[in-house]
Amino acid sequence: MMSTNKQVLFLNIGFSRCLSILIFALSVVCLAPAEDVKPDEAAQAYQAGLQALTQGKHHDAFAAFQRAVELDPTLAEAHYQLGVLYGKQSQWKPAIDALQTAISLTPDFTDAHIRLGEAYLIGMASAKDAVKPLERVLQLRPDLSRARRLLGDAYLRQNRIDAAIYHLEQLVQDSEARYLLGLAHFQKEDFAQAIPHFEAVIKRKSRHTKAHFNLGNCYLRTGKIAEGRTALRMFEKLTREEEQLSSLQRLVHNDPQRLQPRYELVELHIERTEWELATAELKVCLAIAPHDEKASELLGYIYLQTEAYPEALEVYGSLVEAHPESAIYRNSLGIIYMMQKRPRQAIPQFETATRLNTTNPQLYRNLANAYRQVGEQAKAEQAYRRYRSLTK
């Protein structure tokens, strides 16, 4: 029978060996990758999210990026994309949280810093919080004009006018930065300095409502009363247009199948030379009513104005086929052929148009030009004489 001391010694030795084995086993477990962390699957989910974004499927993209960060919480790019998507939904608090996570994982993540600054400035109206991430961007990439414009805006909102001017003066080719620069001088009550900036913005963007308003006030403050009143009248006109746009957009939203408000919206876009918006609206009209004459006519007009002649040819070709007795459609089709340098195809359209409408002088002038281009001088002179007789 062992003594008590020997028993204690053996017990201690046994316990030490067991403890060593346990520590070794735990170290092996800690070094091995956890079963629930699957970087390959996370990367696949992230790529799926990017693909969904390119297809405009934002809901699917959001789900994919969420799956990616669940699988790998260290995937900074997925947190960034979630932040961007939250921002697009105006969910600014979760957007900021996601962007901050991306930055904590990748401190020099330039795009995340820009988006974070924008979220603070635009989403949360917190210029003070926006400054730090935007300043960090310019430390990393001094050439990023978007970050410089946002930082200038943030300084302006804090009434740090000289700092705002310093940054905005480097971006005079950027219309919005130029507007902010004018606003900075306006806030300094340096109205003469502000005027050329607002004028430059309006030259590039004739419907910049706020620029007209501030320009008008600058003119008045510098004694240019007539110019000030003209600018303010334009501001009032643009304000009414924007109110009309909002009203029509609400009507369209409330009754998507109704065509009349869509036509009014299109005509307003055309008046404002917003060709892409008008075209998109007309394509919706034609999806609702594929054979609608008015929608096709307006779409053809836009294609002519924007020199999209192949598209215009298709539209007016269909209109002439559906309405062969329309002198206007035939004349438009002839003009398209002329713009494509195909006068021989234009002539039959102009000839038919003059037979359908014998009193429109412009039809005869177009016909004379077409005859002249193919060398038929006698016919050209005859058509031109008819044109002159109708314009007397």
C-alpha positions in Angstrom: 0.0 0.0 0.0 1.5 3.3 -1.1 2.1 6.1 1.3 -0.1 9.1 1.3 2.7 11.3 0.0 3.3 8.9 -3.0 -0.4 8.9 -3.8 -0.5 12.7 -3.8 2.6 12.7 -6.1 1.1 10.3 -8.6 -2.1 12.3 -8.6 -0.3 15.5 -9.3 1.7 14.0 -12.1 -1.5 12.5 -13.6 -3.3 15.8 -13.4 -0.4 17.7 -15.0 -0.3 15.2 -17.9 -4.1 15.5 -18.4 -3.8 19.3 -18.3 -1.0 19.3 -20.9 -3.1 17.1 -23.2 -6.1 19.3 -22.7 -4.1 22.4 -23.5 -2.6 20.8 -26.6 -6.1 19.7 -27.8 -7.5 23.2 -27.3 -4.7 24.8 -29.2 -5.3 22.4 -32.1 -9.0 23.3 -32.1 -8.2 27.1 -31.9 -5.8 26.9 -34.9 -8.2 24.9 -37.0 -10.8 27.0 -39.0 -14.2 27.2 -37.4 -16.7 25.1 -39.3 -19.2 28.0 -39.6 -16.7 30.5 -41.2 -16.8 29.8 -44.9 -14.8 32.4 -46.8 -15.3 30.7 -50.2 -19.1 30.8 -49.7 -18.9 34.4 -48.5 -17.0 35.4 -51.6 -19.5 33.6 -53.8 -22.4 35.5 -52.0 -20.6 38.8 -52.5 -20.1 38.1 -56.2 -23.8 37.2 -56.5 -24.6 40.5 -54.9 -22.5 42.4 -57.4 -24.1 40.5 -60.3 -27.6 41.3 -59.0 -26.5 45.0 -58.8 -25.5 45.0 -62.5 -29.0 43.7 -63.3 -30.7 46.3 -61.2 -32.0 43.7 -58.7 -31.3 45.7 -55.5 -33.4 43.4 -53.3 -31.5 40.3 -54.4 -28.2 42.2 -54.0 -29.0 43.3 -50.5 -29.9 39.7 -49.5 -26.6 38.4 -51.0 -24.4 41.0 -49.3 -26.1 40.2 -46.0 -25.4 36.5 -46.5 -21.8 37.4 -47.3 -21.2 39.2 -44.0 -23.0 36.5 -42.0 -20.6 34.0 -43.5 -17.5 36.2 -43.2 -18.0 39.3 -40.9 -14.5 40.5 -42.0 -15.6 41.1 -45.6 -15.3 44.9 -45.8 -16.5 45.2 -49.4 -19.8 43.5 -48.5 -20.4 45.9 -45.5 -19.7 48.8 -47.9 -22.2 47.6 -50.4 -24.8 47.2 -47.7 -24.1 50.7 -46.6 -24.6 52.0 -50.2 -27.9 50.1 -50.5 -29.1 51.4 -47.2 -28.3 54.9 -48.3 -30.3 54.5 -51.5 -33.3 53.6 -49.4 -32.6 56.7 -47.2 -32.0 54.4 -44.2 -29.1 56.5 -43.0 -28.5 55.1 -39.6 -27.9 51.5 -40.8 -26.0 52.9 -43.8 -23.6 54.7 -41.5 -23.2 51.7 -39.3 -22.3 49.5 -42.3 -19.9 52.0 -43.7 -18.2 52.5 -40.4 -17.7 48.7 -40.1 -16.2 48.6 -43.6 -13.7 51.4 -42.6 -12.8 49.7 -39.3 -11.9 46.6 -41.3 -10.1 48.5 -44.1 -9.0 51.9 -42.7 -8.0 53.3 -46.1 -11.2 52.3 -47.9 -11.6 55.5 -49.9 -15.1 54.9 -51.3 -16.4 54.0 -47.9 -15.1 57.3 -46.4 -16.8 59.2 -49.3 -20.1 57.5 -48.7 -19.8 58.0 -45.0 -19.2 61.7 -45.4 -22.1 61.9 -47.8 -24.4 60.0 -45.5 -23.6 62.4 -42.7 -23.9 65.5 -44.9 -26.9 64.6 -47.1 -28.7 62.0 -45.1 -28.2 63.2 -41.5 -27.6 66.9 -42.2 -24.6 66.7 -39.9 -21.8 68.8 -41.6 -19.6 68.5 -38.5 -19.6 64.6 -38.7 -19.1 64.7 -42.4 -15.8 66.6 -42.3 -13.5 63.9 -40.8 -14.2 61.1 -43.3 -14.1 63.6 -46.3 -10.8 65.1 -45.1 -9.5 61.5 -44.8 -10.4 60.8 -48.4 -8.4 63.8 -49.6 -5.4 62.6 -47.6 -5.7 59.3 -49.5 -6.7 60.7 -52.9 -6.3 64.5 -53.3 -7.6 64.2 -56.9 -11.1 63.0 -56.0 -13.3 66.0 -57.0 -16.5 64.5 -55.5 -15.0 64.3 -52.1 -13.6 67.9 -52.4 -17.0 69.2 -53.5 -18.7 67.5 -50.5 -16.1 68.8 -48.1 -16.6 72.3 -49.5 -20.3 71.9 -49.0 -19.7 70.7 -45.4 -17.5 73.7 -44.6 -20.0 76.0 -46.1 -22.8 74.6 -43.9 -20.6 75.2 -40.9 -20.0 78.8 -42.0 -16.3 78.1 -42.6 -16.4 80.2 -45.7 -12.8 80.6 -46.5 -12.1 76.8 -46.2 -15.1 76.2 -48.4 -13.9 78.6 -51.1 -10.4 77.1 -51.0 -11.7 73.6 -52.0 -14.5 74.8 -54.3 -12.2 77.0 -56.4 -10.4 73.9 -57.5 -13.6 72.5 -59.1 -14.8 75.3 -61.4 -15.7 72.8 -64.1 -18.1 71.1 -61.8 -21.5 73.0 -62.0 -22.6 72.1 -58.5 -19.3 73.1 -57.0 -19.5 76.3 -59.0 -23.0 77.0 -57.6 -21.7 76.4 -54.0 -18.8 78.7 -54.7 -21.2 81.4 -55.7 -23.2 80.7 -52.6 -20.0 81.0 -50.5 -19.4 84.5 -51.9 -23.0 85.3 -51.4 -22.8 84.4 -47.7 -19.8 86.7 -47.4 -22.0 89.4 -48.9 -19.5 89.7 -51.8 -22.3 89.8 -54.3 -20.2 91.0 -57.3 -17.9 88.0 -56.8 -20.8 85.6 -56.6 -22.5 86.8 -59.9 -20.1 85.2 -62.4 -20.3 81.9 -60.6 -24.1 81.8 -60.8 -24.0 83.0 -64.4 -21.6 80.1 -65.3 -23.9 77.6 -63.7 -26.9 78.9 -65.6 -25.0 78.8 -68.9 -24.4 75.1 -68.3 -27.7 74.3 -66.7 -30.3 76.7 -67.8 -32.9 75.3 -65.4 -30.9 75.5 -62.2 -33.7 77.0 -60.1 -31.6 78.0 -57.1 -28.9 79.6 -59.3 -31.5 81.9 -60.9 -32.9 82.9 -57.5 -29.5 83.7 -56.0 -28.3 85.5 -59.2 -31.4 87.6 -59.1 -30.7 88.6 -55.5 -27.1 89.4 -56.4 -28.1 91.6 -59.2 -30.6 93.5 -57.0 -27.9 93.9 -54.3 -25.5 95.4 -56.8 -28.0 97.8 -58.4 -28.8 95.8 -61.5 -32.5 96.0 -61.0 -33.7 95.0 -64.5 -31.4 92.0 -64.6 -32.4 91.0 -61.1 -36.1 91.1 -61.9 -35.5 89.0 -65.1 -33.6 86.3 -63.1 -36.3 86.2 -60.4 -39.1 85.8 -63.0 -37.2 82.8 -64.4 -36.9 81.5 -60.9 -40.7 81.8 -60.5 -41.3 80.1 -63.9 -39.0 77.2 -63.0 -40.6 76.8 -59.6 -44.1 76.5 -61.2 -42.7 73.9 -63.6 -41.3 71.9 -60.8 -44.6 72.0 -58.9 -46.4 70.9 -62.1 -43.9 68.0 -62.5 -44.5 66.9 -59.0 -48.3 67.1 -59.4 -48.2 65.0 -62.7 -45.8 62.5 -61.2 -48.3 62.0 -58.3 -51.1 61.5 -60.8 -49.1 58.9 -62.8 -48.1 57.1 -59.6 -51.8 57.0 -58.4 -53.1 55.8 -61.8 -50.3 54.2 -63.8 -52.6 53.0 -66.7 -54.0 56.5 -67.4 -52.3 58.0 -70.4 -53.3 61.7 -70.3 -51.1 62.7 -67.3 -48.3 60.8 -68.9 -48.7 62.9 -72.1 -48.7 66.1 -70.1 -45.6 64.9 -68.3 -43.9 64.1 -71.6 -44.8 67.5 -73.1 -43.3 69.3 -70.0 -40.1 67.2 -70.3 -39.9 68.2 -74.0 -40.4 71.8 -73.2 -37.5 71.5 -70.7 -35.5 69.5 -73.3 -35.3 66.6 -70.9 -35.2 64.1 -73.8 -34.3 61.0 -71.9 -37.1 61.4 -69.4 -39.6 62.1 -72.1 -38.5 59.1 -74.1 -38.7 56.8 -71.1 -42.2 58.0 -70.4 -43.4 57.5 -74.0 -42.0 54.0 -74.0 -44.2 53.3 -71.0 -47.2 54.8 -72.9 -46.5 52.5 -75.8 -46.3 49.5 -73.5 -49.7 50.4 -72.2 -51.2 51.2 -75.6 -48.9 49.7 -78.4 -50.7 51.4 -81.3 -51.2 54.8 -79.7 -50.7 57.4 -82.4 -49.9 60.3 -80.1 -47.2 58.5 -78.2 -45.5 57.4 -81.5 -45.7 60.9 -82.9 -44.1 62.4 -79.8 -41.4 59.7 -79.7 -40.6 60.3 -83.4 -40.4 64.1 -82.8 -37.9 63.5 -79.9 -35.8 61.2 -82.1 -35.7 63.9 -84.8 -34.7 66.5 -82.3 -31.9 64.4 -80.8 -30.7 63.2 -84.3 -31.5 59.6 -83.6 -32.4 59.0 -87.2 -32.5 55.2 -87.4 -35.0 55.2 -84.5 -36.9 58.1 -86.0 -37.1 56.3 -89.4 -38.7 53.2 -87.7 -41.3 55.3 -85.9 -42.3 57.5 -88.8 -42.2 54.5 -91.2 -44.8 52.8 -89.0 -46.9 56.0 -88.7 -46.9 56.5 -92.5 -48.0 52.9 -92.9 -50.8 53.3 -90.4 -51.8 56.8 -91.6 -50.9 57.0 -95.3 -53.0 60.2 -95.8 -51.0 62.3 -93.3 -48.9 64.9 -95.1 -47.1 65.7 -91.8 -45.9 62.1 -91.2 -44.8 61.8 -94.9 -42.9 65.1 -94.6 -41.2 64.0 -91.4 -40.2 60.7 -93.1 -38.8 62.6 -96.0 -36.8 64.8 -93.7 -35.3 61.7 -92.0 -34.2 60.3 -95.4 -32.6 63.7 -96.3 -30.7 63.7 -93.0 -29.5 60.2 -93.8 -28.3 61.6 -97.3 -30.9 59.5 -99.1 -32.7 62.1 -101.2 -34.1 59.6 -103.7 -36.1 57.9 -100.9 -37.2 61.3 -99.6 -38.7 62.5 -102.9 -41.7 60.2 -103.0 -42.6 61.2 -99.5 -42.4 64.9 -100.2 -44.3 64.5 -103.5 -47.1 62.6 -101.7 -47.1 65.2 -98.9 -47.6 68.1 -101.4 -50.5 66.2 -103.1 -52.1 65.7 -99.7 -51.6 69.3 -98.6 -51.2 71.8 -101.4 -51.0 74.9 -99.3 -48.1 74.2 -97.0 -45.1 76.1 -98.4 -42.5 74.1 -96.4 -43.5 70.9 -98.1 -42.6 72.4 -101.5 -39.3 73.8 -100.2 -38.3 70.4 -98.9 -39.3 68.8 -102.2 -37.2 71.4 -104.1 -34.1 70.6 -102.0 -34.5 66.9 -102.6 -34.8 67.4 -106.4 -31.8 69.6 -106.4 -29.7 67.0 -104.6 -30.4 64.4 -107.2 -29.7 66.8 -110.1 -33.3 67.3 -111.3 -33.0 71.1 -111.6 -36.2 71.7 -113.6 -38.4 70.0 -111.0 -36.5 71.7 -108.3 -37.2 75.2 -109.8 -40.9 74.3 -110.3 -41.2 73.2 -106.7 -39.4 76.3 -105.5 -41.6 78.6 -107.5 -44.6 77.0 -105.8 -42.9 77.6 -102.4 -42.4 81.3 -103.2 -45.9 81.8 -104.4 -47.3 80.4 -101.1 -45.1 82.6 -99.0 -46.0 85.9 -100.6 
